[in-house]
């Protein structure tokens, strides 16, 4: 017969893999009611599950962040490509600005929900400078970008 600590470890491991209480309880050799009791009342199990879920979330977020970085690099290279059409460049500018706004909004919501500071994120800094106009240098950068978009829009219509 397994010790209680072993049963808990098996339960948590299977539960994290499957998300199913019944399957996890059976593999750990416990009743389903015991499993629910652990999930609802055992701070150690709750902490393990929360830490594991947070680690998985951060891993997925890092993978997504890497893909966003690659996509951003492509869009920036498109802006610098002399052979790209103005229409394609304008589409790239719009995508960059739309995504920066969404990321800034998402991060603000995360900060509000957690009431804790998040790690510095260069994308946040970009979005904040674009949408909050912190100082005159940011305003000049945004105004220059807006002029470039307007110029591209004029050429894209031709």
DSSP file (Angstrom, degrees, kcal/mol; ACC not computed):
  #  RESIDUE AA STRUCTURE BP1 BP2  ACC     N-H-->O    O-->H-N    N-H-->O    O-->H-N    TCO  KAPPA ALPHA  PHI   PSI    X-CA   Y-CA   Z-CA
    1    1 A X              0   0    0      0, 0.0     2,-0.1     0, 0.0    28,-0.0   0.000 360.0 360.0 360.0 138.6    0.0    0.0    0.0
    2    2 A X        -     0   0    0     26,-0.1     2,-0.1     1,-0.1    26,-0.0  -0.408 360.0-112.9 -75.6 149.3    1.3    3.5   -0.9
    3    3 A X     >  -     0   0    0     -2,-0.1     4,-2.5     1,-0.1     5,-0.2  -0.413  30.6-108.7 -74.5 159.0    2.0    6.1    1.7
    4    4 A X  H  > S+     0   0    0      1,-0.2     4,-2.6     2,-0.2     5,-0.2   0.895 119.7  52.7 -56.8 -43.7   -0.1    9.2    1.8
    5    5 A X  H  > S+     0   0    0      1,-0.2     4,-2.2     2,-0.2    -1,-0.2   0.888 110.3  48.3 -61.7 -38.9    2.6   11.4    0.5
    6    6 A X  H  > S+     0   0    0      2,-0.2     4,-2.7     1,-0.2     5,-0.2   0.909 110.5  51.2 -67.5 -42.0    3.1    9.0   -2.5
    7    7 A X  H  X S+     0   0    0     -4,-2.5     4,-2.9     1,-0.2    -2,-0.2   0.918 111.1  48.2 -60.6 -43.4   -0.6    8.9   -3.2
    8    8 A X  H  X S+     0   0    0     -4,-2.6     4,-2.8     2,-0.2     5,-0.2   0.919 111.5  49.8 -64.0 -42.7   -0.7   12.7   -3.2
    9    9 A X  H  X S+     0   0    0     -4,-2.2     4,-2.4     2,-0.2    -2,-0.2   0.923 113.7  45.3 -62.6 -44.1    2.3   12.9   -5.5
   10   10 A X  H  X S+     0   0    0     -4,-2.7     4,-2.7     2,-0.2     5,-0.3   0.935 113.2  50.7 -64.1 -46.0    0.7   10.4   -7.9
   11   11 A X  H  X S+     0   0    0     -4,-2.9     4,-2.9    -5,-0.2     5,-0.2   0.947 112.8  45.0 -56.8 -51.0   -2.6   12.1   -7.8
   12   12 A X  H  X S+     0   0    0     -4,-2.8     4,-2.6     1,-0.2    -1,-0.2   0.917 113.4  50.6 -61.7 -44.2   -1.2   15.6   -8.5
   13   13 A X  H  X S+     0   0    0     -4,-2.4     4,-1.5    -5,-0.2    -1,-0.2   0.935 115.6  40.7 -60.6 -48.2    1.0   14.3  -11.3
   14   14 A X  H  X S+     0   0    0     -4,-2.7     4,-2.9     1,-0.2     5,-0.5   0.896 114.0  54.0 -68.6 -39.4   -1.8   12.5  -13.1
   15   15 A X  H  X S+     0   0    0     -4,-2.9     4,-2.5    -5,-0.3    -2,-0.2   0.900 107.9  49.8 -62.2 -40.7   -4.2   15.4  -12.4
   16   16 A X  H  < S+     0   0    0     -4,-2.6    -1,-0.2    -5,-0.2    -2,-0.2   0.854 115.1  44.8 -66.8 -33.2   -1.8   17.9  -14.0
   17   17 A X  H  < S+     0   0    0     -4,-1.5    -2,-0.2    -5,-0.2    -1,-0.2   0.895 131.6  18.0 -74.6 -41.1   -1.5   15.6  -17.1
   18   18 A X  H  < S-     0   0    0     -4,-2.9    -3,-0.2     2,-0.1    -2,-0.2   0.768  80.7-141.0-105.2 -30.6   -5.1   14.8  -17.5
   19   19 A X     <  +     0   0    0     -4,-2.5     2,-0.6    -5,-0.5    -4,-0.1   0.593  63.9 124.3  74.3  10.5   -7.1   17.4  -15.6
   20   20 A X     >  -     0   0    0     -6,-0.3     4,-1.9     1,-0.2    -1,-0.2  -0.913  49.1-163.2-112.1 121.0   -9.5   14.5  -14.6
   21   21 A X  H  > S+     0   0    0     -2,-0.6     4,-2.9     2,-0.2     5,-0.2   0.919  89.4  52.3 -66.5 -45.1  -10.2   13.9  -11.0
   22   22 A X  H  > S+     0   0    0      1,-0.2     4,-2.3     2,-0.2    -1,-0.2   0.929 112.5  44.0 -59.8 -48.4  -11.6   10.4  -11.4
   23   23 A X  H  > S+     0   0    0      1,-0.2     4,-2.3     2,-0.2    -1,-0.2   0.920 115.7  48.5 -63.2 -44.2   -8.6    9.1  -13.5
   24   24 A X  H  X S+     0   0    0     -4,-1.9     4,-1.7     1,-0.2    -2,-0.2   0.900 111.5  49.1 -64.4 -42.0   -6.1   10.7  -11.1
   25   25 A X  H  X>S+     0   0    0     -4,-2.9     5,-2.6     2,-0.2     4,-0.8   0.921 110.7  50.5 -63.7 -44.4   -7.8    9.3   -8.0
   26   26 A X  H ><5S+     0   0    0     -4,-2.3     3,-0.9    -5,-0.2    -2,-0.2   0.928 111.1  47.7 -61.2 -46.1   -7.9    5.8   -9.5
   27   27 A X  H 3<5S+     0   0    0     -4,-2.3    -1,-0.2     1,-0.3    -2,-0.2   0.815 112.8  49.6 -65.6 -30.1   -4.2    5.8  -10.4
   28   28 A X  H 3<5S-     0   0    0     -4,-1.7    -1,-0.3    -5,-0.2    -2,-0.2   0.561 113.8-119.5 -85.2  -8.0   -3.4    7.1   -6.9
   29   29 A X  T <<5S+     0   0    0     -3,-0.9     2,-0.3    -4,-0.8    -3,-0.2   0.836  72.6 118.4  75.2  33.1   -5.5    4.4   -5.3
   30   30 A X      < -     0   0    0     -5,-2.6    -1,-0.3    -6,-0.1     2,-0.1  -0.833  68.4 -96.8-125.6 165.2   -7.8    6.8   -3.5
   31   31 A X     >  -     0   0    0     -2,-0.3     4,-1.9     1,-0.1     3,-0.2  -0.466  31.6-119.0 -77.4 154.3  -11.5    7.5   -3.7
   32   32 A X  H  > S+     0   0    0      1,-0.2     4,-2.4     2,-0.2     5,-0.2   0.866 115.0  56.8 -60.6 -37.4  -12.8   10.3   -5.8
   33   33 A X  H  > S+     0   0    0      1,-0.2     4,-2.1     2,-0.2    -1,-0.2   0.879 105.4  51.1 -62.7 -37.9  -14.3   12.1   -2.8
   34   34 A X  H  > S+     0   0    0      2,-0.2     4,-2.6    -3,-0.2    -1,-0.2   0.910 108.3  52.5 -64.5 -42.1  -10.8   12.1   -1.2
   35   35 A X  H  X S+     0   0    0     -4,-1.9     4,-2.7     1,-0.2    -2,-0.2   0.927 110.2  47.1 -60.2 -45.5   -9.4   13.6   -4.3
   36   36 A X  H  X S+     0   0    0     -4,-2.4     4,-2.3     1,-0.2    -1,-0.2   0.882 110.1  53.8 -64.4 -36.8  -12.0   16.4   -4.2
   37   37 A X  H  X S+     0   0    0     -4,-2.1     4,-2.5     2,-0.2     5,-0.4   0.926 110.1  47.2 -62.4 -43.8  -11.3   16.9   -0.6
   38   38 A X  H  X S+     0   0    0     -4,-2.6     4,-2.1     1,-0.2     8,-0.3   0.935 112.4  49.6 -61.8 -45.4   -7.6   17.3   -1.3
   39   39 A X  H  < S+     0   0    0     -4,-2.7    -1,-0.2     1,-0.2    -2,-0.2   0.871 120.7  35.4 -62.1 -36.5   -8.3   19.7   -4.2
   40   40 A X  H  < S+     0   0    0     -4,-2.3    -1,-0.2    -5,-0.2    -2,-0.2   0.739 132.7  21.4 -89.9 -24.3  -10.6   21.9   -2.0
   41   41 A X  H  < S+     0   0    0     -4,-2.5     2,-0.8    -5,-0.2    -3,-0.2   0.555  94.5  89.6-126.3 -10.5   -8.9   21.7    1.4
   42   42 A X     X  -     0   0    0     -4,-2.1     4,-2.6    -5,-0.4     5,-0.2  -0.808  50.0-166.7 -99.6 106.5   -5.3   20.7    1.1
   43   43 A X  H  > S+     0   0    0     -2,-0.8     4,-2.5     1,-0.2    -1,-0.2   0.830  87.5  56.5 -60.4 -32.3   -3.1   23.9    0.8
   44   44 A X  H  > S+     0   0    0      2,-0.2     4,-2.3     1,-0.2    -1,-0.2   0.935 111.2  41.9 -65.7 -45.0    0.0   21.8   -0.2
   45   45 A X  H  > S+     0   0    0      2,-0.2     4,-2.6     1,-0.2     5,-0.2   0.919 114.4  51.5 -67.9 -42.9   -1.9   20.2   -3.1
   46   46 A X  H  X S+     0   0    0     -4,-2.6     4,-2.5    -8,-0.3    -2,-0.2   0.909 111.3  48.7 -58.8 -41.8   -3.5   23.5   -4.1
   47   47 A X  H  X S+     0   0    0     -4,-2.5     4,-2.9    -5,-0.2     5,-0.2   0.916 110.9  49.4 -65.2 -44.0   -0.1   25.1   -4.1
   48   48 A X  H  X S+     0   0    0     -4,-2.3     4,-2.5     2,-0.2     5,-0.2   0.925 113.7  46.0 -60.5 -45.2    1.5   22.4   -6.2
   49   49 A X  H  X S+     0   0    0     -4,-2.6     4,-2.7     2,-0.2     5,-0.2   0.924 114.0  48.1 -65.0 -43.9   -1.2   22.5   -8.8
   50   50 A X  H  X S+     0   0    0     -4,-2.5     4,-2.5    -5,-0.2    -2,-0.2   0.920 112.7  48.2 -64.3 -43.3   -1.2   26.3   -8.9
   51   51 A X  H  X S+     0   0    0     -4,-2.9     4,-2.4     2,-0.2    -1,-0.2   0.915 113.6  47.5 -62.7 -42.8    2.6   26.4   -9.3
   52   52 A X  H  X S+     0   0    0     -4,-2.5     4,-2.4    -5,-0.2    -2,-0.2   0.915 112.8  48.0 -65.9 -42.6    2.6   23.8  -12.0
   53   53 A X  H  X S+     0   0    0     -4,-2.7     4,-2.4     1,-0.2    -1,-0.2   0.897 112.2  50.0 -64.7 -39.2   -0.2   25.6  -13.9
   54   54 A X  H  X S+     0   0    0     -4,-2.5     4,-2.7    -5,-0.2    -2,-0.2   0.901 109.8  50.8 -65.6 -40.0    1.6   28.8  -13.6
   55   55 A X  H  X S+     0   0    0     -4,-2.4     4,-2.3     2,-0.2    -2,-0.2   0.917 111.8  47.3 -63.3 -42.6    4.8   27.2  -14.9
   56   56 A X  H  X S+     0   0    0     -4,-2.4     4,-2.5     2,-0.2    -2,-0.2   0.902 112.0  50.8 -63.7 -40.9    2.9   25.8  -17.9
   57   57 A X  H  X S+     0   0    0     -4,-2.4     4,-2.7     2,-0.2    -2,-0.2   0.928 111.3  47.2 -61.7 -46.3    1.3   29.2  -18.5
   58   58 A X  H  X S+     0   0    0     -4,-2.7     4,-2.5     2,-0.2    -1,-0.2   0.883 111.1  51.9 -65.2 -37.5    4.7   31.0  -18.4
   59   59 A X  H  X S+     0   0    0     -4,-2.3     4,-2.2     2,-0.2    -1,-0.2   0.939 112.5  45.0 -63.0 -46.5    6.2   28.4  -20.8
   60   60 A X  H  X S+     0   0    0     -4,-2.5     4,-2.5     1,-0.2    -2,-0.2   0.899 112.5  52.2 -63.5 -40.4    3.3   28.8  -23.2
   61   61 A X  H  X S+     0   0    0     -4,-2.7     4,-2.7     1,-0.2    -1,-0.2   0.893 108.7  50.1 -63.6 -40.4    3.6   32.6  -22.9
   62   62 A X  H  X S+     0   0    0     -4,-2.5     4,-2.2     2,-0.2    -1,-0.2   0.905 110.9  49.3 -64.5 -41.5    7.3   32.5  -23.6
   63   63 A X  H  X S+     0   0    0     -4,-2.2     4,-1.8     2,-0.2    -2,-0.2   0.922 113.5  46.3 -62.9 -43.3    6.7   30.4  -26.7
   64   64 A X  H  X S+     0   0    0     -4,-2.5     4,-2.6     1,-0.2    -2,-0.2   0.909 110.0  53.9 -63.9 -42.2    4.1   32.8  -27.9
   65   65 A X  H  X S+     0   0    0     -4,-2.7     4,-2.3     1,-0.2    -1,-0.2   0.887 106.9  52.1 -60.4 -39.9    6.3   35.7  -27.1
   66   66 A X  H  X S+     0   0    0     -4,-2.2     4,-2.1     2,-0.2    -1,-0.2   0.900 110.8  47.3 -63.3 -40.6    9.1   34.2  -29.3
   67   67 A X  H  X S+     0   0    0     -4,-1.8     4,-2.5     2,-0.2    -2,-0.2   0.886 110.9  51.2 -68.8 -37.8    6.6   33.8  -32.2
   68   68 A X  H  X S+     0   0    0     -4,-2.6     4,-2.8     2,-0.2    -2,-0.2   0.903 108.9  52.1 -64.1 -40.5    5.4   37.4  -31.8
   69   69 A X  H  X S+     0   0    0     -4,-2.3     4,-2.6     2,-0.2    -2,-0.2   0.920 110.2  47.8 -61.4 -44.1    9.0   38.6  -31.9
   70   70 A X  H  X S+     0   0    0     -4,-2.1     4,-2.1     2,-0.2    -2,-0.2   0.911 112.9  48.4 -63.3 -42.1    9.6   36.7  -35.1
   71   71 A X  H  X S+     0   0    0     -4,-2.5     4,-2.4     2,-0.2    -2,-0.2   0.908 112.0  49.3 -64.4 -41.2    6.4   38.0  -36.6
   72   72 A X  H  X S+     0   0    0     -4,-2.8     4,-2.6     1,-0.2     5,-0.2   0.908 108.8  52.7 -63.9 -42.2    7.4   41.6  -35.5
   73   73 A X  H  X S+     0   0    0     -4,-2.6     4,-2.4     1,-0.2    -1,-0.2   0.900 109.8  49.5 -60.0 -40.2   10.9   41.2  -37.0
   74   74 A X  H  X S+     0   0    0     -4,-2.1     4,-2.2     2,-0.2    -2,-0.2   0.934 110.8  48.9 -64.5 -45.5    9.3   40.1  -40.3
   75   75 A X  H  X S+     0   0    0     -4,-2.4     4,-1.9     1,-0.2    -2,-0.2   0.902 112.1  48.9 -61.5 -40.5    6.9   43.1  -40.3
   76   76 A X  H  X S+     0   0    0     -4,-2.6     4,-1.5     1,-0.2    -1,-0.2   0.907 110.1  51.0 -65.9 -41.1    9.8   45.5  -39.6
   77   77 A X  H  X S+     0   0    0     -4,-2.4     4,-0.8     1,-0.2    -1,-0.2   0.860 107.7  54.4 -64.7 -32.9   11.9   43.9  -42.4
   78   78 A X  H >< S+     0   0    0     -4,-2.2     3,-0.5     1,-0.2    -1,-0.2   0.897 105.5  52.7 -64.9 -40.1    9.0   44.4  -44.7
   79   79 A X  H 3< S+     0   0    0     -4,-1.9    -1,-0.2     1,-0.2    -2,-0.2   0.846 113.5  43.7 -62.8 -32.6    8.9   48.1  -43.8
   80   80 A X  H 3< S+     0   0    0     -4,-1.5     2,-0.5    -5,-0.1    -1,-0.2   0.556  87.3 109.5 -90.0  -8.7   12.6   48.4  -44.6
   81   81 A X    X<  -     0   0    0     -4,-0.8     3,-0.9    -3,-0.5     8,-0.1  -0.572  55.6-158.3 -74.2 117.9   12.3   46.3  -47.9
   82   82 A X  T 3  S+     0   0    0     -2,-0.5    -1,-0.2     1,-0.2    -4,-0.0   0.732  91.4  53.3 -68.3 -22.7   12.8   48.6  -50.8
   83   83 A X  T 3  S+     0   0    0      2,-0.1    -1,-0.2    -3,-0.0     2,-0.1   0.588  85.6 103.1 -91.0  -9.7   11.0   46.2  -53.1
   84   84 A X  S <  S-     0   0    0     -3,-0.9     2,-0.1    -6,-0.2    -6,-0.0  -0.438  77.4-111.4 -73.3 146.4    7.9   45.9  -51.0
   85   85 A X     >  -     0   0    0      1,-0.1     4,-2.3    -2,-0.1     5,-0.2  -0.358  18.9-118.6 -74.4 156.7    4.8   47.8  -52.1
   86   86 A X  H  > S+     0   0    0      1,-0.2     4,-2.7     2,-0.2     5,-0.2   0.856 116.1  57.9 -61.7 -34.2    3.5   50.8  -50.2
   87   87 A X  H  > S+     0   0    0      2,-0.2     4,-2.1     1,-0.2    -1,-0.2   0.921 107.9  45.4 -62.2 -44.2    0.3   48.8  -49.7
   88   88 A X  H  > S+     0   0    0      2,-0.2     4,-2.1     1,-0.2    -2,-0.2   0.883 112.9  50.9 -66.6 -38.9    2.2   46.0  -48.0
   89   89 A X  H  X S+     0   0    0     -4,-2.3     4,-2.4     2,-0.2    -2,-0.2   0.912 109.6  50.0 -64.9 -42.1    4.2   48.5  -45.9
   90   90 A X  H  X S+     0   0    0     -4,-2.7     4,-2.4     1,-0.2    -2,-0.2   0.908 109.5  51.2 -62.6 -42.2    1.0   50.2  -44.8
   91   91 A X  H  X S+     0   0    0     -4,-2.1     4,-2.3     1,-0.2    -1,-0.2   0.895 110.0  50.7 -61.8 -39.8   -0.5   46.9  -43.8
   92   92 A X  H  X S+     0   0    0     -4,-2.1     4,-2.4     2,-0.2    -2,-0.2   0.920 109.6  49.6 -64.4 -44.5    2.6   46.1  -41.8
   93   93 A X  H  X S+     0   0    0     -4,-2.4     4,-2.5     1,-0.2     5,-0.2   0.923 111.4  49.3 -60.1 -45.4    2.5   49.4  -40.0
   94   94 A X  H  X S+     0   0    0     -4,-2.4     4,-2.7     1,-0.2     5,-0.2   0.914 110.6  50.0 -62.1 -43.0   -1.2   48.9  -39.1
   95   95 A X  H  X S+     0   0    0     -4,-2.3     4,-2.5     2,-0.2     5,-0.2   0.920 110.7  49.8 -61.6 -43.9   -0.6   45.4  -37.8
   96   96 A X  H  X S+     0   0    0     -4,-2.4     4,-2.3     1,-0.2    -2,-0.2   0.937 113.8  44.8 -61.3 -47.1    2.3   46.6  -35.6
   97   97 A X  H  X S+     0   0    0     -4,-2.5     4,-2.1     2,-0.2    -2,-0.2   0.901 113.2  50.3 -65.9 -41.1    0.2   49.4  -34.1
   98   98 A X  H  X S+     0   0    0     -4,-2.7     4,-2.1    -5,-0.2    -1,-0.2   0.921 113.2  45.8 -63.3 -43.3   -2.8   47.2  -33.6
   99   99 A X  H  X S+     0   0    0     -4,-2.5     4,-2.7    -5,-0.2     5,-0.2   0.887 109.9  53.8 -69.2 -37.9   -0.8   44.5  -31.8
  100  100 A X  H  X S+     0   0    0     -4,-2.3     4,-2.3    -5,-0.2    -1,-0.2   0.910 110.2  48.3 -61.3 -40.8    1.0   47.1  -29.7
  101  101 A X  H  X S+     0   0    0     -4,-2.1     4,-2.3     2,-0.2    -2,-0.2   0.918 112.3  48.1 -65.2 -43.7   -2.3   48.4  -28.5
  102  102 A X  H  X S+     0   0    0     -4,-2.1     4,-2.7     2,-0.2    -2,-0.2   0.906 112.5  48.6 -64.0 -42.1   -3.7   45.0  -27.7
  103  103 A X  H  X S+     0   0    0     -4,-2.7     4,-2.7     2,-0.2     5,-0.2   0.923 111.5  49.0 -65.4 -44.1   -0.6   44.0  -25.8
  104  104 A X  H  X S+     0   0    0     -4,-2.3     4,-2.1    -5,-0.2    -1,-0.2   0.916 113.1  47.9 -61.5 -42.7   -0.6   47.2  -23.8
  105  105 A X  H  X S+     0   0    0     -4,-2.3     4,-2.1     2,-0.2    -2,-0.2   0.925 112.2  49.3 -63.4 -45.5   -4.3   46.7  -23.0
  106  106 A X  H  X S+     0   0    0     -4,-2.7     4,-2.4     1,-0.2    -2,-0.2   0.925 111.4  48.8 -60.2 -45.9   -3.7   43.1  -22.0
  107  107 A X  H  X S+     0   0    0     -4,-2.7     4,-2.3     1,-0.2    -1,-0.2   0.870 108.8  52.9 -66.0 -36.5   -0.8   43.9  -19.7
  108  108 A X  H  X S+     0   0    0     -4,-2.1     4,-2.4    -5,-0.2    -1,-0.2   0.908 109.8  49.0 -64.0 -40.2   -2.8   46.7  -18.0
  109  109 A X  H  X S+     0   0    0     -4,-2.1     4,-2.8     2,-0.2    -2,-0.2   0.913 109.9  51.9 -64.2 -42.5   -5.6   44.3  -17.3
  110  110 A X  H  X S+     0   0    0     -4,-2.4     4,-2.3     1,-0.2     5,-0.3   0.914 110.2  48.5 -60.5 -42.7   -3.1   41.8  -15.9
  111  111 A X  H  X S+     0   0    0     -4,-2.3     4,-2.3     1,-0.2     5,-0.5   0.925 112.9  47.6 -64.1 -44.4   -1.6   44.4  -13.6
  112  112 A X  H  < S+     0   0    0     -4,-2.4    -2,-0.2     1,-0.2    -1,-0.2   0.908 113.7  47.8 -62.7 -42.1   -5.0   45.4  -12.4
  113  113 A X  H  < S+     0   0    0     -4,-2.8    -2,-0.2     1,-0.2    -1,-0.2   0.866 120.7  35.4 -69.0 -36.6   -6.1   41.8  -11.8
  114  114 A X  H  < S-     0   0    0     -4,-2.3    -1,-0.2    -5,-0.2    -2,-0.2   0.738  87.1-147.2 -89.2 -24.5   -3.0   40.8   -9.9
  115  115 A X     <  +     0   0    0     -4,-2.3     2,-0.3    -5,-0.3    -3,-0.1   0.793  67.7 103.9  55.5  28.4   -2.3   44.1   -8.1
  116  116 A X  S    S-     0   0    0     -5,-0.5    -1,-0.2    -6,-0.3    -2,-0.2  -0.978  80.8-100.7-134.4 149.7    1.3   43.2   -8.4
  117  117 A X        -     0   0    0     -2,-0.3     2,-0.2    -3,-0.1     3,-0.1  -0.409  34.0-141.0 -69.0 144.7    3.9   44.6  -10.8
  118  118 A X        -     0   0    0      1,-0.1     3,-0.1    -2,-0.1    -1,-0.1  -0.652  32.3 -84.9 -99.0 162.8    4.8   42.6  -13.8
  119  119 A X        -     0   0    0     -2,-0.2    -1,-0.1     1,-0.1     2,-0.0  -0.273  57.1 -88.0 -63.3 151.3    8.3   42.2  -15.2
  120  120 A X        -     0   0    0     -3,-0.1     2,-0.4     4,-0.0    -1,-0.1  -0.356  46.3-167.0 -60.4 138.5    9.5   44.9  -17.6
  121  121 A X     >  -     0   0    0      1,-0.1     4,-1.9    -3,-0.1     3,-0.4  -0.989  21.4-147.4-133.2 121.8    8.5   44.1  -21.2
  122  122 A X  H  > S+     0   0    0     -2,-0.4     4,-2.0     1,-0.2     5,-0.1   0.817 102.3  56.8 -60.3 -29.4   10.0   46.0  -24.1
  123  123 A X  H  > S+     0   0    0      2,-0.2     4,-2.7     1,-0.2    -1,-0.2   0.900 105.0  52.1 -67.5 -39.2    6.7   45.6  -26.0
  124  124 A X  H  > S+     0   0    0     -3,-0.4     4,-3.3     1,-0.2     5,-0.2   0.925 107.7  52.1 -58.2 -44.9    4.9   47.3  -23.1
  125  125 A X  H  X S+     0   0    0     -4,-1.9     4,-2.3     1,-0.2    -2,-0.2   0.909 110.8  47.5 -60.2 -42.4    7.3   50.2  -23.3
  126  126 A X  H  X S+     0   0    0     -4,-2.0     4,-2.0     2,-0.2    -1,-0.2   0.949 114.4  45.8 -62.3 -49.3    6.7   50.6  -27.1
  127  127 A X  H  X S+     0   0    0     -4,-2.7     4,-2.4     1,-0.2     5,-0.3   0.909 112.0  51.5 -63.3 -41.8    2.9   50.5  -26.6
  128  128 A X  H  X S+     0   0    0     -4,-3.3     4,-2.5     1,-0.2     5,-0.5   0.918 110.4  48.6 -61.9 -41.7    3.0   52.9  -23.7
  129  129 A X  H  X S+     0   0    0     -4,-2.3     4,-0.5    -5,-0.2    -1,-0.2   0.849 114.4  47.1 -68.2 -30.7    5.1   55.4  -25.7
  130  130 A X  H  < S+     0   0    0     -4,-2.0    -2,-0.2    -5,-0.2    -1,-0.2   0.856 125.1  26.9 -75.7 -34.3    2.7   55.0  -28.6
  131  131 A X  H  < S+     0   0    0     -4,-2.4    -2,-0.2    -5,-0.2    -3,-0.2   0.587 123.8  41.9-111.4 -12.0   -0.5   55.4  -26.7
  132  132 A X  H  < S-     0   0    0     -4,-2.5    -3,-0.2    -5,-0.3    -2,-0.1   0.569  83.6-144.5-111.3 -10.7    0.2   57.4  -23.6
  133  133 A X     <  -     0   0    0     -4,-0.5    -4,-0.1    -5,-0.5    -3,-0.1   0.938  23.8-179.2  48.4  61.2    2.5   60.1  -25.1
  134  134 A X        -     0   0    0     -6,-0.2     2,-0.3    -5,-0.1    -1,-0.1   0.877  58.4  -0.4 -63.6 -40.9    4.7   60.3  -22.0
  135  135 A X  S  > S-     0   0    0     -6,-0.1     4,-2.1     1,-0.0     3,-0.3  -0.888  80.3 -93.0-144.6 176.4    7.0   63.0  -23.2
  136  136 A X  H  > S+     0   0    0     -2,-0.3     4,-2.5     1,-0.2     5,-0.2   0.823 119.6  58.1 -65.1 -31.5    7.7   65.2  -26.2
  137  137 A X  H  > S+     0   0    0      2,-0.2     4,-2.2     1,-0.2    -1,-0.2   0.915 107.9  47.5 -64.3 -41.2   10.2   62.7  -27.8
  138  138 A X  H  > S+     0   0    0     -3,-0.3     4,-2.8     2,-0.2     5,-0.2   0.914 110.6  52.2 -63.2 -42.3    7.5   60.0  -27.8
  139  139 A X  H  X S+     0   0    0     -4,-2.1     4,-3.0     1,-0.2    -2,-0.2   0.912 109.3  49.5 -60.7 -41.6    5.0   62.5  -29.3
  140  140 A X  H  X S+     0   0    0     -4,-2.5     4,-2.5     2,-0.2    -1,-0.2   0.915 111.5  49.0 -63.9 -41.9    7.5   63.3  -32.1
  141  141 A X  H  X S+     0   0    0     -4,-2.2     4,-2.2     2,-0.2    -2,-0.2   0.926 114.3  45.0 -63.0 -44.8    8.1   59.6  -32.8
  142  142 A X  H  X S+     0   0    0     -4,-2.8     4,-2.8     2,-0.2    -2,-0.2   0.921 112.9  50.7 -66.0 -43.6    4.4   58.9  -33.0
  143  143 A X  H  X S+     0   0    0     -4,-3.0     4,-2.4    -5,-0.2    -2,-0.2   0.897 110.4  50.1 -61.4 -39.4    3.8   62.0  -35.1
  144  144 A X  H  X S+     0   0    0     -4,-2.5     4,-2.2     2,-0.2    -1,-0.2   0.906 111.6  48.4 -64.1 -40.9    6.5   60.9  -37.5
  145  145 A X  H  X S+     0   0    0     -4,-2.2     4,-2.6     2,-0.2    -2,-0.2   0.905 110.4  50.9 -65.9 -41.2    5.0   57.5  -37.7
  146  146 A X  H  X S+     0   0    0     -4,-2.8     4,-2.8     2,-0.2    -2,-0.2   0.910 109.9  50.4 -62.6 -42.1    1.5   58.9  -38.3
  147  147 A X  H  X S+     0   0    0     -4,-2.4     4,-2.6     2,-0.2    -1,-0.2   0.908 110.3  50.3 -60.9 -41.3    3.0   61.1  -41.1
  148  148 A X  H  X S+     0   0    0     -4,-2.2     4,-2.6     2,-0.2    -2,-0.2   0.917 111.0  48.4 -64.3 -42.2    4.6   58.0  -42.6
  149  149 A X  H  X S+     0   0    0     -4,-2.6     4,-2.9     2,-0.2    -2,-0.2   0.931 112.2  48.8 -62.3 -45.2    1.3   56.1  -42.5
  150  150 A X  H  X S+     0   0    0     -4,-2.8     4,-2.1     1,-0.2    -2,-0.2   0.905 111.8  49.6 -60.7 -41.1   -0.5   59.0  -44.1
  151  151 A X  H  X S+     0   0    0     -4,-2.6     4,-1.9     2,-0.2    -1,-0.2   0.923 112.6  46.7 -64.0 -44.6    2.1   59.2  -46.8
  152  152 A X  H  X S+     0   0    0     -4,-2.6     4,-3.1     1,-0.2    -2,-0.2   0.893 109.4  54.8 -64.2 -40.1    1.9   55.5  -47.5
  153  153 A X  H  X S+     0   0    0     -4,-2.9     4,-1.5     1,-0.2    -1,-0.2   0.903 107.5  50.5 -60.8 -40.3   -1.9   55.7  -47.5
  154  154 A X  H  X S+     0   0    0     -4,-2.1     4,-0.5     1,-0.2    -1,-0.2   0.902 115.4  41.7 -63.5 -41.6   -1.7   58.4  -50.2
  155  155 A X  H >< S+     0   0    0     -4,-1.9     3,-0.6     1,-0.2    -2,-0.2   0.837 109.8  57.8 -74.9 -33.1    0.6   56.3  -52.3
  156  156 A X  H 3< S+     0   0    0     -4,-3.1    -1,-0.2     1,-0.2    -2,-0.2   0.807 102.4  55.8 -68.2 -28.1   -1.3   53.0  -51.7
  157  157 A X  H 3<        0   0    0     -4,-1.5    -1,-0.2     1,-0.2    -2,-0.2   0.726 360.0 360.0 -74.5 -20.9   -4.5   54.6  -53.1
  158  158 A X    <<        0   0    0     -3,-0.6    -1,-0.2    -4,-0.5    -2,-0.2   0.488 360.0 360.0 -77.4 360.0   -2.7   55.4  -56.4
